Amino acid sequence: MTNVRMDAAEERAILDAVAVWAEKELRPVAKDHDLADEYPTAVVEQMKELGLFGATISPEYGGLGLSAWTYAQIVMKVSSIWMAPCGIFNSHLIMASAIERSGTEAQKREFLPRMATGEFRGSLGLTEPNAGSDLQAIRTVARREGDDYVVNGSKTWITNSLHGHGTLLLVKTDPRAEPRHAGMSLLIAEKGPGFVVAGKLKKMGYRAIDSCELSFQDYRVPARRLLGGVEGKGFAQTAGGLELGRINVAARGVGIGQGALEKALRYAQERSAFGKPIWNHQAIQLKLADMATQLEGARRLIEAAARKYDAGERCDLEAAMAKLAGSEAGANCAQEAMRIFGGYSYSVEYEIERYYRDAMLMCIGEGSNEILRTVIAKQLIARHPI
Ligand SMILES: Cc1cc2nc3c(=O)[nH]c(=O)nc-3n(C[C@H](O)[C@H](O)[C@H](O)COP(=O)(O)OP(=O)(O)OC[C@H]3O[C@@H](n4cnc5c(N)ncnc54)[C@H](O)[C@@H]3O)c2cc1C
C-alpha cells in the first residue's frame, strides 16, 4: 500500500475508464436489471475491478484517494446512465470515510483495506421506522455487557444491507441522555447472529439494489468496534459525513438530469409533429434550454462545494446548496423529458420513465430538501449577523 495521491492526469484516466465501462457494460444491462428488480452481481464485480469501492479511501489503506470533485464526476457519469449502482458504492464509501475520519487506527487497519477492494461492502444504518429526519429519536439500544455491546432494535430503508457485509449502525448507548445526541454512538456492525435482514423493500425506483428492514435481536458487537472508541459521539460523527454525502447525492441528481436531457435532445430531433421535428416547436426549445441551464448551474455548485471539501475547508452551506440544486435539477429534468417524450415516455422501451422514477429519491435522501433549505437559511443568518 502506498500513500501517494493521484495527479490530475491519473484522475482523468480513471474518469475516462469509468466512462468507457459505463457506456459499454452498464448501459446495456440497466433496463433489464431495473425492471426485474434484480441485483447486478456482474456490475458489482466490474466496479471492484475499477476500484470504485475504494474511490475515496486513502491510498494508505488501499484506496484510490480520489478528490471529491473527481468522485462527483464519476457519480454524474454513472448516474447519467443508471443511478442505482452509485448507491452500491456510495453508502459504502460514506461508512469508509466515517471510519477513516473518526475510527481508531486499529479500526482503520481492520476494515479499510477490505472495504477498498469491495471484499467488505458496507451500508449506513441510521433510519428507523419512527426516525428519519429526526435521527435523535432512534430507539435502537446498545447495552454494554463485558467486552461486547448487546444491540436490540430495528432499522429501515438500509441500502446494501442484504448483499453487503455490515453496516455503520447508529444506536443509543445512553437512551436517557439529555441532550439526546449525547447518548448516541456508531458501531461498526458486521453481520452475525442476531443481525437479521428482515425483508427487502419493494420500491418505485432505485430498483435492483437492496434497501431493507433490519432487526437486531440480542446482536453482539465487540466493544472494540465502537467507532472512535468513545461513546456519545455518534451523532456528530454522522453529521461529519454529510458534506461528502450531499455532494454525492447532488451529483446523482445532476447525472440523472443529464441522462434525461441527452435522451430528450435525441428524441426531439427524431420525432416529428405538425410537419417538423418537435425541437422546432418553441415550447420544446424552452424546455431543453431550461434543463441544460439548470444542470449547468447545479454542476457548478457541486464543483464549488467539492473543491472546498478537497481543500479541507468547511462546506456545509455549499454542499447543502449543491444537493438542493442538483436533486431538484434531476427531478425537474426527468419530468420535462417525460413531457418531451409524450406518450412514449410511458413505454419502458425508452427508459426515460426509469430516470423519472429514480429522480425523486435525490430530493428525499441525505437530508430532505425541506430540511436542507432550513440548513441553508440558518447558515446564511450565521454568516451575516447584524
Ligand atoms: C430508497 C431509499 C433508500 C434509503 N437508504 C437509506 C440508507 O441506506 N440508510 C439510511 O439510514 N436511510 C436510508 N433511507 C432513509 C432516508 O434517509 C429517509 O427516508 C430520509 O432521511 C427522510 O426520513 P423519513 O422518510 O422518515 O421522513 P420524515 O423525517 O418523516 O419527513 C417527512 C416529511 O417531513 C419533512 N420534515 C421533517 N422534519 C422537518 C423539519 N424539521 N423541517 C422541515 N421539514 C421537515 C420532510 O422534509 C419530509 O417532507 C432511504 C430511503 C429511501 C426511500
The ligand as an ORCA input file, in Angstrom:
! r2SCAN-3c Opt
* xyz 0 1
  C     -34.892      4.220     -1.412
  C     -34.393      4.705     -0.096
  C     -33.127      4.348      0.340
  C     -32.676      4.745      1.601
  N     -31.448      4.306      2.050
  C     -31.096      4.589      3.334
  C     -29.887      4.038      3.883
  O     -29.118      3.363      3.194
  N     -29.617      4.273      5.193
  C     -30.440      5.022      5.993
  O     -30.135      5.179      7.168
  N     -31.578      5.576      5.496
  C     -31.918      5.375      4.193
  N     -33.079      5.910      3.689
  C     -33.934      6.720      4.563
  C     -33.887      8.204      4.251
  O     -32.654      8.723      4.676
  C     -35.103      8.845      4.944
  O     -36.256      8.438      4.246
  C     -34.983     10.339      4.964
  O     -33.989     10.732      5.890
  C     -36.310     11.019      5.388
  O     -36.793     10.470      6.549
  P     -38.312      9.980      6.658
  O     -38.592      9.152      5.458
  O     -38.501      9.362      7.990
  O     -39.165     11.292      6.527
  P     -39.622     12.246      7.735
  O     -38.461     12.637      8.547
  O     -40.779     11.624      8.416
  O     -40.111     13.519      6.907
  C     -41.384     13.564      6.261
  C     -41.557     14.957      5.651
  O     -41.488     15.957      6.682
  C     -40.452     16.891      6.380
  N     -39.794     17.315      7.606
  C     -39.438     16.548      8.667
  N     -38.837     17.292      9.610
  C     -38.798     18.564      9.140
  C     -38.264     19.798      9.627
  N     -37.647     19.881     10.818
  N     -38.378     20.890      8.858
  C     -38.981     20.837      7.646
  N     -39.495     19.697      7.123
  C     -39.403     18.572      7.858
  C     -39.506     16.145      5.451
  O     -38.768     17.025      4.618
  C     -40.468     15.309      4.631
  O     -41.030     16.127      3.627
  C     -33.502      5.568      2.416
  C     -34.762      5.964      1.948
  C     -35.217      5.540      0.718
  C     -36.599      5.949      0.274
*
